[in-house]
């Protein structure tokens, strides 16, 4: 599998308009990147560790749920994702795309991941 940073290069990320339900989404996915970035900058080192873990848990949970909604051949191999690298990458992308919801960042990363199964 490609690394998270290579999976969705900063210049290559294409974000779709947030779905209408994104504003009512619970957890970190309902936040804007701007508010996540502000929270990150204001946090101390121990708070950042907690925030990264919460972000990792939310993103992997979202991706797991997404895998249950798509056909088997469209499922992504999320078992090999380094959760710490994923959450750090989400924060990095949010700093560059502050106008996007966290959900859009995670969705773009998910779309760019390698498929778990191949059609053979």
PLY file of the C-alpha trace (Angstrom):
ply
format ascii 1.0
element vertex 120
property float x
property float y
property float z
element edge 119
property int vertex1
property int vertex2
end_header
0.00 0.00 0.00
1.12 3.52 -0.66
1.96 5.61 2.34
-0.73 7.96 3.61
1.25 10.98 2.45
1.58 9.53 -1.03
-2.01 8.25 -1.11
-3.35 11.76 -1.40
-0.65 14.24 -2.35
-1.49 17.74 -1.16
-1.63 19.08 -4.71
-3.62 16.08 -5.97
-6.41 16.07 -3.39
-9.76 16.84 -4.93
-12.45 17.74 -2.45
-16.09 17.51 -3.32
-18.64 19.84 -1.85
-19.64 18.56 1.54
-22.88 16.60 1.50
-25.86 18.36 3.04
-25.75 16.07 6.09
-22.11 16.91 6.90
-23.16 19.74 9.19
-25.12 17.37 11.41
-22.42 14.71 11.56
-21.21 13.99 15.07
-17.64 13.71 16.19
-14.60 15.25 14.59
-15.92 14.73 11.05
-18.51 17.44 11.62
-15.83 20.02 12.41
-14.38 22.39 9.89
-10.69 22.15 9.18
-10.37 25.72 10.37
-11.72 24.84 13.83
-9.60 21.66 13.99
-6.49 23.67 13.09
-7.30 26.30 15.74
-7.81 23.55 18.33
-4.50 21.95 17.28
-2.55 25.21 17.55
-4.02 26.01 20.97
-3.39 22.54 22.39
-0.45 21.60 24.55
1.56 18.48 23.81
-0.56 16.14 25.96
-3.77 17.57 24.48
-2.36 17.03 20.99
-1.75 13.36 21.76
-5.39 13.00 22.81
-6.63 14.94 19.77
-4.57 12.78 17.38
-5.95 9.60 18.97
-9.53 10.89 18.76
-8.97 11.88 15.13
-7.43 8.49 14.35
-10.36 6.66 15.96
-12.94 8.79 14.17
-11.28 8.52 10.74
-10.72 4.76 10.96
-14.27 4.28 12.23
-15.61 6.33 9.33
-13.55 4.34 6.84
-14.68 1.05 8.38
-18.29 2.15 8.08
-17.69 3.29 4.51
-16.32 -0.17 3.68
-19.60 -1.73 4.81
-21.55 0.48 2.40
-19.62 -0.30 -0.78
-19.33 -3.48 -2.80
-16.57 -5.94 -1.93
-14.43 -4.90 -4.89
-14.64 -1.25 -3.83
-13.60 -1.85 -0.21
-10.33 -0.27 0.87
-7.55 -2.01 2.75
-7.66 0.09 5.91
-6.15 -2.63 8.11
-2.65 -1.60 7.01
-3.07 2.11 7.78
-0.76 3.59 10.40
-3.30 5.44 12.54
-0.80 7.97 13.89
0.39 8.85 10.40
-3.22 9.12 9.24
-4.26 11.53 11.97
-1.13 13.66 11.54
-1.77 13.80 7.80
-5.37 14.90 8.36
-4.14 17.77 10.55
-1.58 18.71 7.89
-4.20 18.71 5.13
-6.59 20.71 7.30
-3.94 23.38 7.71
-3.76 23.65 3.91
-7.50 23.34 3.24
-9.10 25.27 6.08
-12.31 25.84 4.15
-13.06 22.09 4.03
-14.84 19.96 6.63
-12.74 17.23 8.24
-15.15 14.77 6.62
-14.05 15.89 3.13
-10.40 15.36 4.02
-11.03 11.84 5.32
-13.25 11.03 2.34
-10.53 12.15 -0.11
-7.95 10.00 1.66
-10.35 7.03 1.64
-11.01 7.41 -2.10
-7.27 7.38 -2.82
-6.46 4.27 -0.80
-5.69 1.01 -2.58
-8.53 -1.45 -2.93
-8.43 -4.43 -0.59
-9.54 -6.89 -3.26
-8.73 -7.11 -6.93
-11.13 -8.26 -9.60
-9.42 -11.45 -10.70
0 1
1 2
2 3
3 4
4 5
5 6
6 7
7 8
8 9
9 10
10 11
11 12
12 13
13 14
14 15
15 16
16 17
17 18
18 19
19 20
20 21
21 22
22 23
23 24
24 25
25 26
26 27
27 28
28 29
29 30
30 31
31 32
32 33
33 34
34 35
35 36
36 37
37 38
38 39
39 40
40 41
41 42
42 43
43 44
44 45
45 46
46 47
47 48
48 49
49 50
50 51
51 52
52 53
53 54
54 55
55 56
56 57
57 58
58 59
59 60
60 61
61 62
62 63
63 64
64 65
65 66
66 67
67 68
68 69
69 70
70 71
71 72
72 73
73 74
74 75
75 76
76 77
77 78
78 79
79 80
80 81
81 82
82 83
83 84
84 85
85 86
86 87
87 88
88 89
89 90
90 91
91 92
92 93
93 94
94 95
95 96
96 97
97 98
98 99
99 100
100 101
101 102
102 103
103 104
104 105
105 106
106 107
107 108
108 109
109 110
110 111
111 112
112 113
113 114
114 115
115 116
116 117
117 118
118 119
